[in-house]
Amino acid sequence: MAQTGTGMSFLNTDIEHLKEQGLHRSLRVIGSPNKAVFTVDGKDVINLSSNNYLGLTTHPKLIAASVKATEWYGVGSGAVRTIAGTMNLHEELERRLADFKHTQASLTFQSGFTANTGVLQSLLKDEDVIISDQLNHASIIDGIRLSRAQRKVFPHKDMDGLESVLQETQSARVRLIVTDGVFSMDGDIAPMPEIVDLAERYGAIVMIDDAHGSGVLGKNGRGTVNHFGLDGRVQIQIGTLSKAIGSVGGYVAGDEILRDYLIHMARPFLFSTSQPPGVVASCIAAIDVLEQEPEIVERLWENTRFFKQKLTDLGFNTGRSETPITPVIVGEAHQAMTLSDKLFERGVFAQGIGFPTVPQGQARLRTIVSAAHTKEQLQQALDAIAEAGRELGII
């Protein structure tokens, strides 16, 4: 392979630094469908690292819908939405999402990441203020960086801190409070009733990134807003189609005027080819499943309660988790990576997470159970975690 010369040699120092910290990892290669048990680097292992909460990536209804749409429309849409890339399937999905989220309208993006960056970058001007929870997702942070608005950060879930920021920014044209619904590394839930009450008291608007709440919380998996009975009181709901929904993409749900504005102003929407027909059709089918098979969400929560309680009984630190995202916090990155490797040897795939994804000293395994796991599979995984944890002196 041809070398690019010395111009990229500066990266060697950074790579070596990652290795010294125990943070340099090779990509794991999946050789099977993303199920409760799948093949990683040629080895069959129990899957505790997927966002496929409900097992919908292999649901027969989603596969059939994707195949049918692909055979009729082809593998791609051929253009951006504003030129020749809006198919009737895109419009149908957006109507279904709006109905599901109890909003006037919705607009789909290529990913949840681009939905967040597209909204935050386009919606606010330099006389506005974005008020963000300290532990919000990287896509929110990047969206704020792209915006011309002033930025304020309040301590994680600290409502006194949020109110203090609201009091000191009352001269702003628009104030937007943005928070994850379910925080992706700790699995805790935003205090949405308190956030919405403060927003209404101080004349602010609320944006929630519900990537890990949609399909998990609320009636039929409608999300964190519905879970708290706040339908109609949260102006902007962001979601992904790549986690519980089982496919790929993102969306914004809110009022019709928000959709119209984003069609004209959101750069990821304007300058990216629209989602392929097969993807869109699978997402429509996923909404059908959520509405018609609510027991799938119940299975997710039954497995979650079982797994979380067993980890706690064993003596592991699961932090402040309230959802299927259950961290096993061990401290230093090298220990988390070693624990992950020892579990892989024992037939369990649970990836280690370290800085900068989580703060220094809070490295962890980030485990997620799904509706597709059996109790036997979860117990087998727990036995392996206990054995490896004792070997490393974690418990």
Residue, then its C-alpha position, 0 to 999 in steps of 0.5 A: m500500500a502506498q504511503t502518504g508521506t510524513g505529513m500525517s506522522f503527527l498522529n503517531t503521538d496521539i495514537e501512542h497516547l491512547k495506547e498508554q491510557g488503554l483507550h486504543r481499540s480495534l474495531r470488532v467485526i460482526g459476522s451475523p445479524n445483530k441478535a441477542v447472540f451474534t458472531v463477533d470476530g468469528k466467535d458466538v457471544i451474548n450481545l450486551s452492547s447493542n442499541n437494538y432494544l426491541g430486537l426489531t433489526t431482524h423482525p420479519k415485518l421490518i424485513a418484508a417491508s424493506v425488501k418489498a420497497t427496495e424491489w419497487y423503488g430501488v436501493g436509493s432515492g437518488a436526490v436530496r429531499t428538496i429536489a427529487g428525493t421526497m418519495n411518498l414513503h418519506e411523507e408516510l413515515e413522517r405522518r406516522l411519526a407525528d401521530f405516534k409522538h402526538t405532534q402536528a408534524s415530523l421531519t426525517f434526517q439521515s441520522g439522529f446526530t444530523a437531526n440534532t446538529g441541523v436543528l440547533q445550527s439553523l434554529l437559533k441566532d446570535e441574540d439567542v441562548i441555548i441552555s444545555d445539560q452538562l451530560n448531553h450527547a455529543s451531537i447536541i454539543d456539536g450542534i451548539r458549537l455550530s450555532r451562533a447562539q450563546r451557550k450556557v451549561f447547567p450541572h447534570k439534572d440540577m434544576d436550581g442550576l437551570e433556574s439560575v441560568l434562566q434568571e440571568t438570560q431573560s433579555a435573550r430573544v429566544r432561550l432553548i433548553v436542550t436535554d437528553g431524555v435518557f442519558s446514553m452513558d448512565g441510563d438515567i432519565a431527565p426530570m422533564p416535568e421540572i424542566v417543562d415547568l421552569a421553561e413555561r415559567y420563564g418563557a423558554i422552549v424545550m428540546i429533548d433528544d429522545a434517542h434512548g427513550s423512544g421505543v423504551l418509555g411511554k405508552n407503546g414506546r412513545g418516549t420520555v415526553n409521553h412517559f411523563g404525560l407532557d404531550g403538547r408541552v415540549q416544542i421539539q422532540i428529536g429521535t433516532l430510527s436506529k436504536a429501538i426502531g431497529s433501522v437507521g435515521g433520525y427525526v424531529a417532531g413538533d409543530e408544522i411551522l417547525r417542519d416547514y422552517l427546517i425544510h428550508m434552513a437545516r443544512p443536513f436536510l438540504f444537502s444530504t440524499s434522503q433515506p433509501p426506500g427500504v430503510v423508510a419502509s422498515c421504519i413504518a413497519a416498526i411503528d406498526v409493531l410498536e402499536q400492535e405488539p406492546e408486549i415487546v416493550e414489556r419484555l424489554w423492561e422485564n429483562t431490564r429489571f432482572f438483569k439490573q437487580k442481579l448486578t446490584d446483588l453481586g455488588f457491582n456499581t451500576g450508577r444512577s441507571e433507571t433504564p435498560i442502559t446499565p453501566v458497570i462502573v469500574g474506574e480506570a479505562h485499562q480495567a474496563m477494557t480488561l474486564s471487557d476482554k475477559l468477558f469476551e473470552r467467556g462468551v459475552f460481548a460488553q464493550g468498555i467505555g472510557f474517556p472522553t466518552v465518559p469522565q476520567g475515573q468513571a470508565r465502565l462496561r455499558t451494558i444494554v439488555s433487549a427484549a430478545h434476550t432469554k433469562e437463561q442468556l442473561q443469567q449466563a452473562l451475569d455468571a461471566i461478569a461475576e467471575a471476571g469481576r472477582e478475578l479482577g478484584i472489582i467485587 
